[in-house]
Amino acid sequence: MSQYNLQQFVKLWAQERLTTEQAIGQILLHLQELAERLKALEQRMRSSTAAESGEETP
């Protein structure tokens, strides 16, 4: 399944060009992407905080 960018996705939904199943699939893909980005950000912040305090990160 290809992922539409968020603006394109909202436009297609507004035009009723997506089924409910397609919309749910797109939402899940966007949620997965956000979760991955958040995890990476949290890891960078932990590394940065640990480096500033001289601690080692697990």
N, C-alpha and C positions, 0 to 999 in steps of 0.2 A: 504494500500500500504506500503510495507516495503521500508526502505531507505537504499540504498547502501552507503558505505563509499565513499568519493570523489574519491579516487584512483581506486576503483572497478568500480565506475560509468564511469569514463573516459575510462577505459580499455574496458568496455562493449560497450560504444559508438564507440570507435575506431574500434572494431571488428564488428560493425554494428549489434549488438545483441539486441539493444533497438529500439523501434519505436520512432518516433518523440514525440508522446503523452506520452510515458513512460519517455523520456528524460525531457520533460517539467515538468512532475509531480515530477521527482527527483530534478530538479532545484528548484522548488517551495518548496519542503521539506527542502532542504539545506538553501534556503533563509529564511524560517520561523525559522529554528534553529539559524541562524546567527542573525536575528532580536531579538530573545528572549535573546540570549547571550549578545548582545550589550545593550539591555535594562537593564539587570541585572548588567552589568558592569557600566553603567551610574548611576544607582541607588546607587551602592557601592561607586562610586567616589563622588557623591553628599553627601552621608552620611559621608564619610571620610572628605571631605572639610568642611562641616558644623561642624563636631565634632572638627576639628582643630581650627575653628574660633569661636566656642562657640555658633553657631546658631542652631536653631531647623530646621529639614527638614520637608517639608509638607508631 
